[in-house]
Amino acid sequence: MIQTVKKRDGRIVGYNEEKIKAAIRKAMLQTEKGEDEGLIQKITDRISVSGKEQMTVEEIQDLVEIELMKSPRKEVAKKYIAYRDQRSIARQAKTRSMFLEIIEAKNTDITRENANMNADSPAGMMMKFASESTKPFVDDYLLSPATREAVKKNYLHIHDKDYYPTKSLTCVQHPLDHILKDGFMAGHGESRPAKRIETASVIACISLETAQNEMHGGQAIPAFDFYMAPYVRSSYQEEIKYIEEITGEDYKDLYNTPIDDYLIKPLDGLTGPLRARQHAINRTVGRVHQAMEAFIHNMNTIHSRGGNQVVFSSINYGTDTSAEGRCVIRELLESTYEGVGNGATAIFPIQIWKKKRGVSYLPGDRNYDLYCLACKVTARRFFPNFVNLDASYNYHEKWDINDPERYRYEIATMGCRTRVFENRFGEKTSIGRGNLSFSTINIVGLAIETMKIADKDERINLFFAKLDEMLDITAHQLHERYMFQKTAYAKQFQLLMSKLWNGAEGLAENDTIESVINQGTLGIGFIGLAECLIALTGKHHGESAEAQELGLKIVAYMRDRANEFSEKYQHNYSILATPAEGLSGRFTKGDRKKFGVIPGVTDKDYYTNSNHIPVYYHCSPRHKAEIEAPYHDLTRGGHIFYVEIDGDATHNPEAIMDIVDLMDKYNIGYGSVNHNRNRCMACGYEDATEGLKKCPKCGSTNIDTLQRITGYLVGTTDRWNSGKLAELRDRVVHK
């Protein structure tokens, strides 16, 4: 006798004979004789008794067909078979429609889910086919019923769900010194240790690209200046040796001579060792510049993940005060300012200046001149962004300005905002660690469900009850994904689990990665705090002190629960101010379909990015900083503060400095500046002319605006999804 039924999505449910009756009845009603309740009951009873204890839906349907064919009503069997085929076609229709959108290179939210991916290329199309085919498998076989239901009801989004079956991790901060000193092997190739700056630059690119193919998120280098600095000195020594060869002189005393700064100077009037020393410095600076130029060029042209996407890369720098480190920083910034190709702004790597009092921020600091240069470059090229090492939560008690390896205790940021620092299972550091996976809660949808309650306190209490339930589901889902990820073998990640992840050097090929990955983080994200607060109080946090108080209470509660989850599951849970790209519109569409158009909440095509003040709200940079700053301490999984400034920023680096000063004053962890930058898609010409319609260089009218989509740049808004395009149109200048 049938007791349970295994559905197509893998769920096990109790047997319900009424569903069999309903299906037979529908088939009978399509015939001339109509329904026959006696026959329906007879067939149903026979199937219930003759079936196995547990059967699949398809097996039961097969029995229905057999019983109908044996009955006097064979015409009903034909109708039932036709109905069954129609249902099968209907289930496949959605997939067919989706695949046609990819095949026809249509500009839809499916093909524009990731603005860094060219989904129109053959490799990009293949990636989308694989992605959209994999997600249903994850839903059916890898998610718990509670998680599946939360996703289905638009409460939860699992990021990078298409990569779930691969057991890959999200991201990592590369300990590049391991690779530069020892070399590495990945795939069929082998890299020897670096000896000169050019080689170090190339290996850095290879490291980022190789790891990108092993992971589903971004790649970062936490201390680019410190890692590259030794190869500036070795390149200088190489130049001295070359001079010795051509002159026959002995200049060994110059190999390790103190150098205050690597600056190009004329050789006029210099002789002997002084001339040799300056000539070697001049040559070294030229080589460093070319190496940095090549690094930027490679990171904008080397493709990963099947050849459709450049590496989602980030580099952190700014605190190496050695002459060699300063040389790397200066030439990197100069190359960035010059641009790539015909002078175009480089999209990658995302460059991040480490702002530190006493080192790289204040007049009198050793690297203050380079900080000024960084602000000048940002004013023209959007990068570098700025990470605030002086923020209270970015402090490390072991940091010492006299420690040559102090970078180990400096926070480093990745991609849009990912932050990894605190660690319950190893050293507190960013290096050799990353995010394992993250999921985002739709706090707006939860708030909308309480709007009909008139009493404000009762409404807010119900919201917290709903949030509490979703936090439990999300934490458990992340734990389940971790339990799946940890079963992967080290050999599946040849570079990541040999040279990059902390502790991985002790793993054998057939060891699982379980013993090392718990040093990573699990992120619980949220978007749309502004819309959530409007639903609960009528106003967002930028316009109401009451709403701001509630907003901080909500995110603080999430932070406290994340700490509880860390103890319960023994992982590094953190709260993430989710960088809403494809998700910004996806949640909104689902809620609008469910609840209709609600002014200030679902009346736009997007939800506001994480805890930000809405992009359409007119306010000063100072007010924006005052409101958003407190959330940075609560969102230690990642956050970003940005300001839109008006006009041509190219000649106004002081405006950038003003924003960094706000970060310093208000304890903001990570920030960036947006400004106007036009790009001719035909020849690459760029300028900041407002409303530019025609390229003054080539005459093309194919003009696009260079913009950040979340925390990173995109070369063309053609790759933006509808939600982010709607948000872009609503952005206002902060002044």
C-alpha positions in Angstrom: 0.0 0.0 0.0 1.3 3.5 -0.9 2.3 5.5 2.2 4.5 8.3 0.8 5.3 9.9 -2.5 8.7 11.2 -3.7 8.0 14.4 -5.7 10.0 15.7 -8.7 11.9 18.2 -6.5 13.1 15.4 -4.2 10.7 16.1 -1.3 8.9 13.2 0.4 5.2 13.8 1.1 2.3 11.8 2.4 0.2 9.9 -0.2 -3.0 11.7 -1.1 -5.5 9.7 -3.3 -7.5 12.9 -4.0 -4.9 14.1 -6.3 -5.3 10.9 -8.4 -9.0 11.3 -8.5 -8.7 14.9 -9.6 -6.4 14.0 -12.5 -8.7 11.1 -13.7 -11.7 13.4 -13.4 -10.1 16.1 -15.5 -9.4 13.5 -18.3 -13.0 12.2 -18.1 -14.5 15.6 -18.4 -12.8 16.0 -21.8 -14.7 13.0 -23.2 -18.3 12.7 -24.4 -19.4 10.4 -21.6 -18.1 12.7 -18.9 -17.1 11.6 -15.4 -17.8 8.3 -13.7 -17.2 8.6 -9.9 -17.6 4.9 -9.4 -14.9 4.0 -11.8 -12.7 6.8 -10.5 -12.9 5.4 -6.9 -12.4 1.8 -8.2 -9.2 2.7 -10.1 -7.9 4.8 -7.1 -8.5 2.0 -4.6 -6.7 -0.5 -6.9 -3.6 1.8 -7.3 -3.5 2.6 -3.5 -3.5 -1.1 -2.6 -1.2 -2.4 -5.3 1.5 0.3 -5.1 4.8 0.1 -3.2 5.1 1.8 0.2 6.9 4.7 -1.4 6.5 5.7 -5.1 7.5 8.6 -7.3 5.0 10.8 -9.0 5.9 9.3 -12.4 5.4 5.7 -11.1 1.9 6.5 -9.9 1.0 8.2 -13.2 2.2 5.1 -15.0 -0.2 3.0 -12.9 -3.0 5.4 -13.6 -2.4 4.9 -17.4 -2.4 1.1 -17.0 -5.6 1.0 -15.0 -7.4 3.3 -17.5 -6.3 1.2 -20.4 -7.7 -1.9 -18.7 -11.0 -0.2 -18.0 -13.9 0.2 -20.4 -13.0 3.9 -20.8 -9.9 3.7 -23.0 -10.7 7.1 -24.4 -10.0 8.5 -21.0 -6.6 6.9 -21.0 -5.7 8.8 -24.2 -6.9 12.1 -22.7 -4.9 11.4 -19.5 -1.7 10.7 -21.5 -2.2 13.9 -23.5 -2.8 15.9 -20.3 0.3 14.4 -18.8 2.4 15.3 -21.9 1.0 18.9 -21.8 2.1 19.2 -18.1 5.6 18.0 -19.0 5.8 20.5 -21.8 4.6 23.3 -19.6 7.3 22.4 -17.0 10.0 22.6 -19.8 8.6 25.8 -21.4 10.2 28.1 -18.8 13.6 26.6 -19.4 13.1 26.8 -23.2 12.1 30.4 -23.0 15.1 31.2 -20.8 17.5 29.4 -23.1 16.1 31.2 -26.2 16.9 34.6 -24.5 20.5 33.5 -24.1 20.7 32.1 -27.6 19.3 35.3 -29.2 21.6 37.5 -27.0 18.7 39.4 -25.7 19.4 42.1 -23.2 17.5 40.7 -20.2 18.0 40.4 -16.5 19.1 36.8 -17.0 21.8 37.7 -19.4 22.7 40.8 -17.5 22.9 39.2 -14.0 26.6 39.9 -13.7 27.8 43.1 -15.4 31.4 41.8 -15.4 30.4 38.9 -17.7 29.9 39.1 -21.4 27.0 36.7 -21.7 26.7 37.3 -25.5 30.0 35.6 -26.2 30.0 31.8 -26.9 31.8 31.1 -23.7 29.5 33.5 -21.8 26.4 31.8 -23.3 27.8 28.4 -22.3 28.3 29.7 -18.7 24.7 31.0 -18.6 23.3 27.7 -20.0 25.2 25.8 -17.2 24.2 28.4 -14.6 20.5 28.3 -15.3 20.5 24.5 -15.6 22.3 24.0 -12.3 20.1 26.2 -10.1 17.1 23.9 -10.3 19.3 20.9 -9.3 20.4 22.8 -6.2 16.8 23.6 -5.3 15.7 20.0 -5.8 18.5 18.1 -4.2 20.8 20.3 -2.1 18.5 22.6 -0.1 16.5 21.8 2.9 12.7 22.1 2.7 12.7 25.2 4.9 15.4 26.9 2.8 13.7 26.0 -0.4 10.5 27.5 0.8 12.2 30.7 1.9 13.8 31.1 -1.5 10.5 30.3 -3.2 8.6 32.9 -1.2 11.2 35.6 -2.0 12.5 35.9 1.6 16.0 34.6 0.9 18.6 34.7 -1.9 21.5 32.2 -2.0 24.4 33.9 -3.8 26.3 32.0 -6.5 23.8 29.1 -6.2 24.9 27.8 -9.6 28.4 27.1 -8.1 26.9 25.4 -5.1 27.5 21.8 -6.5 31.1 22.5 -7.2 31.9 23.0 -3.5 33.9 26.1 -4.4 34.6 29.0 -2.0 33.8 32.6 -2.6 37.1 34.6 -2.4 40.6 34.8 -0.9 43.2 37.4 -0.1 46.4 36.1 -1.8 49.6 35.7 0.3 51.5 36.6 -2.8 54.9 36.4 -1.1 54.5 32.6 -0.9 54.2 32.3 -4.6 56.8 34.9 -5.5 59.4 33.3 -3.2 58.7 29.6 -3.9 56.9 29.5 -7.3 53.9 27.3 -7.8 52.3 24.7 -10.0 48.8 24.9 -11.4 47.2 22.8 -14.1 49.9 21.8 -16.6 52.2 24.8 -16.0 54.9 25.6 -13.4 56.1 28.9 -12.2 59.6 29.5 -10.9 60.3 32.0 -8.0 60.5 35.6 -9.2 63.8 37.4 -9.5 62.9 40.7 -11.0 59.9 43.1 -10.9 58.6 42.1 -14.4 58.4 38.5 -13.3 56.7 39.4 -10.0 54.1 41.4 -11.9 53.3 38.5 -14.3 53.1 35.9 -11.4 50.7 38.2 -9.6 48.4 38.1 -12.6 48.7 34.4 -13.0 47.9 33.8 -9.3 44.8 35.9 -9.5 43.6 34.3 -12.8 44.3 30.7 -11.7 42.5 31.2 -8.4 39.6 32.8 -10.1 39.1 29.6 -12.1 39.0 27.6 -8.8 36.5 29.9 -7.0 33.2 31.6 -7.6 34.0 35.0 -6.2 36.7 37.7 -6.4 40.5 37.6 -5.9 42.5 40.1 -3.9 46.1 40.9 -3.0 46.2 42.4 0.6 49.6 44.1 0.5 50.6 44.6 -3.1 53.3 47.2 -2.3 55.0 45.0 0.4 54.9 41.9 -1.8 56.4 43.7 -4.9 59.0 45.8 -3.0 61.8 43.1 -2.8 61.8 42.8 -6.6 62.4 46.5 -7.1 65.7 46.2 -5.1 66.7 43.0 -7.0 66.0 44.8 -10.3 68.1 47.7 -9.2 70.9 45.3 -8.3 70.5 43.8 -11.8 71.0 47.2 -13.3 74.2 47.8 -11.2 75.6 44.5 -12.4 74.9 45.4 -16.0 76.8 48.7 -15.5 79.7 46.7 -14.0 79.7 44.5 -17.1 79.9 47.3 -19.6 82.3 49.5 -17.6 84.5 46.9 -15.9 84.1 48.8 -12.6 83.4 47.1 -9.2 80.2 48.6 -7.8 79.4 45.8 -5.3 79.1 48.4 -2.5 76.1 49.8 -4.3 74.1 46.6 -4.2 72.6 47.3 -0.8 73.3 51.0 -0.5 70.5 52.9 1.3 68.1 54.6 -1.1 65.6 57.1 0.3 63.5 57.2 -2.8 63.5 55.9 -6.4 63.2 59.1 -8.4 64.4 59.7 -11.9 67.0 62.5 -12.0 69.4 63.8 -14.7 72.9 62.3 -14.7 74.6 65.6 -15.6 77.7 66.3 -13.5 77.6 62.8 -11.8 80.6 60.5 -12.1 81.8 57.1 -10.8 79.6 55.4 -8.2 77.2 58.3 -8.0 76.5 58.2 -11.7 76.2 54.4 -11.7 73.8 54.5 -8.7 71.5 57.2 -10.3 71.6 55.5 -13.7 70.5 52.2 -12.1 67.7 54.0 -10.2 66.5 55.7 -13.4 66.5 52.4 -15.2 64.7 50.6 -12.3 62.0 53.2 -12.1 61.3 52.7 -15.9 61.1 49.0 -15.4 58.8 49.2 -12.4 56.5 51.6 -14.4 56.4 49.1 -17.3 55.7 46.2 -14.9 52.8 48.1 -13.3 51.5 49.1 -16.7 51.6 45.5 -17.8 49.9 44.3 -14.6 47.0 46.7 -15.1 46.8 45.8 -18.8 46.8 42.1 -18.1 44.1 42.4 -15.4 41.8 44.1 -18.0 42.5 41.6 -20.8 43.2 38.2 -19.3 40.0 36.2 -19.2 39.0 33.5 -16.7 36.0 31.2 -16.2 35.8 29.9 -19.7 37.1 33.0 -21.5 34.1 35.3 -21.0 35.0 37.4 -18.0 38.1 39.3 -16.8 39.4 38.4 -13.4 37.4 40.1 -10.6 40.5 41.4 -8.9 41.4 43.8 -6.2 44.7 45.1 -4.8 45.4 46.8 -1.5 48.4 49.1 -1.0 49.6 52.4 0.5 51.4 51.6 3.8 54.8 50.3 2.7 57.1 53.2 3.5 60.3 51.6 2.1 61.9 53.3 -0.9 61.1 50.2 -3.0 57.5 50.0 -1.8 57.0 53.6 -2.5 58.3 53.1 -6.0 55.8 50.4 -6.6 52.9 52.6 -5.3 54.0 55.6 -7.3 54.4 53.9 -10.6 51.2 51.9 -10.1 49.3 55.2 -9.6 51.0 56.9 -12.5 50.2 54.0 -14.8 46.6 54.1 -13.6 46.4 57.8 -14.2 47.7 57.4 -17.8 45.0 54.7 -18.5 45.1 51.6 -20.7 45.0 51.2 -24.5 44.1 54.6 -25.9 43.9 56.1 -22.4 40.8 54.4 -21.2 40.1 54.0 -17.5 41.0 50.6 -16.2 38.1 48.6 -14.9 40.3 46.2 -12.9 41.9 45.7 -10.6 39.8 47.5 -8.0 42.5 49.5 -6.3 42.3 50.2 -2.6 44.4 52.8 -0.7 45.2 51.8 2.9 44.6 55.0 4.9 46.6 55.0 8.1 47.5 57.9 10.4 51.2 58.3 10.8 51.9 56.4 7.6 49.7 57.4 4.6 47.2 60.1 5.4 48.4 63.2 7.3 50.9 65.9 6.2 54.2 64.8 7.5 53.4 61.1 7.0 56.1 59.3 5.0 53.6 58.4 2.3 51.5 61.6 2.4 52.8 62.6 -1.0 51.6 59.3 -2.5 48.2 59.7 -0.7 47.9 63.1 -2.5 48.7 61.3 -5.8 46.2 58.6 -5.0 43.5 61.3 -4.6 44.5 62.8 -7.9 44.2 59.5 -9.6 40.8 58.8 -8.0 39.6 62.2 -9.2 40.2 61.0 -12.8 40.0 57.2 -12.7 37.6 56.4 -9.8 40.3 54.3 -8.2 41.8 53.8 -5.7 39.0 53.4 -3.2 39.9 53.9 0.5 40.0 51.5 3.4 40.3 53.2 6.8 42.8 51.3 8.9 42.2 53.8 11.7 38.5 52.8 12.1 38.1 51.4 15.6 37.0 47.9 14.4 39.9 47.7 11.9 42.5 48.0 14.7 44.9 45.2 15.3 46.8 45.1 18.7 49.9 43.6 17.0 50.4 46.3 14.5 53.7 48.1 14.9 55.1 50.7 12.6 58.6 49.3 13.1 57.6 45.8 12.1 58.6 45.1 8.5 55.7 42.6 8.2 53.1 44.9 9.8 50.9 44.3 6.7 49.9 41.0 8.3 47.9 43.0 10.8 46.3 45.4 8.4 42.7 45.0 7.2 42.4 44.4 3.5 39.2 44.7 1.5 38.0 42.9 -1.6 35.8 43.5 -4.6 32.7 45.5 -3.8 33.2 45.4 -0.1 34.0 41.9 1.3 35.8 42.2 4.6 37.5 39.3 6.4 39.5 40.1 9.6 38.3 38.6 12.9 38.9 34.9 13.2 37.7 32.4 15.9 39.8 29.6 14.5 43.2 31.1 13.7 45.1 34.3 13.5 43.2 37.6 13.2 44.2 38.7 9.7 42.9 39.2 6.2 45.7 37.3 4.5 45.1 33.7 3.3 41.4 33.9 4.2 38.2 34.8 2.5 34.4 34.3 2.4 33.1 30.8 2.1 29.6 31.7 1.0 26.8 34.2 1.7 23.1 34.6 1.5 20.8 37.6 1.7 17.6 38.2 3.5 14.8 40.2 2.0 14.0 42.4 5.0 11.7 44.6 2.9 9.4 41.7 2.2 9.3 40.9 5.9 8.4 44.5 6.7 5.6 44.7 4.1 3.9 41.7 5.6 3.4 43.7 8.9 2.1 46.9 7.3 -1.6 46.2 7.9 -1.1 46.3 11.7 -2.1 49.7 12.9 -0.2 49.7 16.2 3.4 50.6 15.5 5.0 48.7 18.4 3.0 45.6 17.5 4.0 46.0 13.9 7.7 46.3 14.7 7.6 43.4 17.2 6.0 41.2 14.5 8.8 42.3 12.0 11.5 41.2 14.5 9.8 37.9 15.0 9.7 37.3 11.2 13.3 38.4 10.9 14.3 36.1 13.8 12.9 33.1 11.9 14.6 34.0 8.7 17.9 34.5 10.5 17.7 31.0 11.9 16.9 29.6 8.4 19.7 31.5 6.8 22.3 30.5 9.4 21.3 26.9 9.0 21.4 27.1 5.2 25.0 28.5 5.4 26.0 25.8 7.8 24.6 23.1 5.4 26.5 24.6 2.5 29.7 24.7 4.7 29.2 21.0 5.5 28.9 20.3 1.8 31.9 22.4 0.9 34.2 20.8 3.5 34.0 17.4 1.7 35.9 18.8 -1.3 39.4 17.4 -1.9 42.5 19.6 -1.9 43.3 18.4 -5.4 40.2 20.1 -6.7 41.8 23.5 -5.9 45.4 23.1 -7.0 46.6 26.6 -6.2 44.1 27.7 -3.6 44.7 24.7 -1.4 48.4 24.5 -1.8 49.7 28.1 -1.7 46.9 30.5 -0.8 44.5 29.4 2.0 45.9 29.5 5.5 47.0 26.0 6.6 46.5 24.4 3.2 50.3 23.8 2.7 49.9 20.7 5.0 47.1 19.1 2.9 47.8 16.1 0.7 46.0 15.8 -2.6 43.3 13.4 -1.4 42.8 15.2 1.9 39.5 17.0 2.3 39.6 20.8 2.9 37.7 20.5 6.2 40.6 21.1 8.5 41.4 24.6 7.0 38.3 26.3 5.6 36.6 27.1 8.9 39.0 30.1 9.1 36.8 31.6 6.3 33.5 33.5 6.9 29.9 32.9 6.3 28.0 36.0 5.4 24.4 36.9 6.3 23.4 39.8 4.0 20.6 42.3 3.7 19.5 44.9 1.2 16.8 47.6 1.2 17.0 48.9 4.8 15.6 52.2 3.5 12.5 50.5 2.0 12.2 48.3 5.1 12.1 51.4 7.3 9.5 53.2 5.1 7.3 50.1 5.4 7.6 50.1 9.2 7.7 53.8 10.0 6.7 55.7 6.9 10.2 57.2 6.4 13.7 56.1 5.7 16.8 56.6 8.0 18.1 59.5 6.0 15.0 61.7 6.7 14.0 60.5 10.2 15.8 60.1 13.5 13.2 57.6 14.6 13.8 55.5 11.4 17.6 55.7 11.9 17.2 54.5 15.5 15.1 51.5 14.3 17.5 50.8 11.4 20.5 50.6 13.8 18.4 48.4 16.1 17.6 46.0 13.2 21.2 45.6 12.0 22.5 45.4 15.6 20.0 42.6 16.2 21.3 40.8 13.1 24.9 41.3 14.3 24.0 39.9 17.8 22.3 36.8 16.2 25.3 36.3 14.0 27.5 36.1 17.1 25.1 33.5 18.5 25.3 31.5 15.4 29.1 31.6 15.5 28.9 29.9 18.9 26.1 27.5 18.0 27.6 26.2 14.7 31.2 27.0 15.4 31.9 29.1 12.3 32.9 32.7 11.6 29.4 34.3 10.9 29.3 38.0 10.0 26.7 40.5 8.8 27.2 41.7 5.2 25.8 44.9 3.7 25.1 43.0 0.5 26.3 44.6 -2.8 22.9 44.5 -4.6 23.4 44.0 -8.3 21.1 41.5 -9.9 19.4 41.0 -6.5 18.3 44.7 -6.2 15.6 44.2 -8.8 14.9 40.5 -8.2 13.5 40.9 -4.7 11.5 44.0 -5.8 9.8 42.2 -8.7 8.8 39.4 -6.4 7.4 41.7 -3.7 5.5 43.9 -6.2 3.9 40.8 -7.7 2.9 39.6 -4.2 1.9 42.9 -2.6 1.4 45.3 -5.4 2.8 48.8 -5.8 3.5 50.4 -2.5 4.7 54.1 -2.6 8.3 54.4 -1.4 8.7 50.7 -1.1 7.9 48.7 -4.3 7.2 51.6 -6.6 10.7 51.5 -8.2 12.5 48.7 -10.0 15.1 48.2 -7.3 15.7 48.1 -3.5 18.3 50.5 -2.1 21.8 49.0 -1.8 22.3 47.5 1.8 22.1 50.2 4.5 22.6 53.2 2.2 20.4 56.3 2.1 18.3 56.0 -1.1 20.1 57.2 -4.2 17.3 59.7 -5.0 17.5 61.4 -1.7 19.1 64.9 -1.7 21.6 65.3 1.1 25.1 66.5 1.8 28.1 64.1 2.0 28.3 64.9 5.7 24.7 63.9 6.4 25.2 60.7 4.4 28.3 59.9 6.4 26.6 60.6 9.7 23.7 58.3 8.9 25.6 55.4 7.2 28.8 55.3 9.4 27.4 53.5 12.4 26.4 50.5 10.2 30.0 49.8 9.3 30.9 48.6 12.7 27.8 46.3 12.7 28.5 44.9 9.2 31.9 43.3 9.6 31.3 41.0 6.7 31.6 44.0 4.4 30.4 47.5 3.7 31.0 50.6 1.6 30.3 54.3 1.8 30.2 56.3 -1.4 29.5 59.9 -2.4 28.4 61.2 -5.8 30.2 64.5 -6.6 29.3 66.9 -9.4 31.2 68.0 -12.5 34.7 67.3 -13.6 36.7 65.9 -10.7 39.9 65.6 -12.7 41.3 68.8 -11.4 39.8 68.6 -7.9 41.6 66.0 -5.9 40.7 68.1 -2.8 37.1 66.9 -3.2 38.4 63.3 -2.8 40.4 64.3 0.3 37.3 65.8 1.8 35.5 62.5 1.5 38.4 60.6 3.1 38.3 63.1 5.9 34.7 62.3 6.5 35.6 58.6 6.7 38.3 59.5 9.3 35.9 61.7 11.3 32.9 59.3 11.3 34.8 56.0 11.8 33.8 54.7 8.3 35.6 51.5 7.2 35.6 51.6 3.4 34.6 54.3 0.9 34.7 55.5 -2.7 33.8 58.5 -4.8 31.6 58.5 -7.9 31.8 61.3 -10.5 30.9 61.9 -14.1 33.1 60.2 -16.8 32.1 59.8 -20.4 33.6 57.1 -22.6 33.4 56.8 -26.4 32.8 53.2 -27.1 34.3 53.6 -30.6 37.7 55.0 -29.9 38.0 55.0 -26.1 38.1 58.7 -25.7 37.1 59.9 -22.2 36.2 63.2 -20.6 33.8 64.6 -18.0 31.7 66.9 -20.2 28.1 66.8 -18.9 25.6 65.5 -21.5 28.3 64.6 -24.1 26.5 63.2 -27.2 29.3 63.2 -29.8 32.9 62.2 -29.4 35.2 65.1 -30.2 38.0 62.8 -31.2 36.3 60.4 -33.7 32.8 61.8 -34.1 31.0 58.7 -32.9 27.7 59.1 -31.1 28.2 55.8 -29.2 28.9 57.5 -25.9 28.5 55.7 -22.6 29.0 56.8 -19.0 31.6 55.1 -16.9 29.9 54.2 -13.5 30.2 52.0 -10.5 27.5 49.4 -10.5 28.1 48.5 -6.8 31.7 48.9 -5.6 33.3 48.2 -8.9 33.3 49.8 -12.4 31.7 48.5 -15.5 33.0 49.4 -18.9 29.5 49.8 -20.5 26.1 50.2 -19.0 24.8 47.9 -21.8 25.6 45.0 -19.4 23.6 46.4 -16.5 20.3 44.8 -15.5 17.1 46.7 -15.4 17.1 47.2 -11.7 20.6 48.8 -11.6 19.8 50.9 -14.7 16.7 52.3 -12.9 18.8 53.0 -9.9 21.5 54.8 -12.0 18.8 57.1 -13.5 17.7 58.0 -10.0 21.2 58.8 -8.6 21.6 62.4 -7.4 24.7 64.4 -6.5 25.5 64.8 -2.8 26.2 68.4 -2.0 
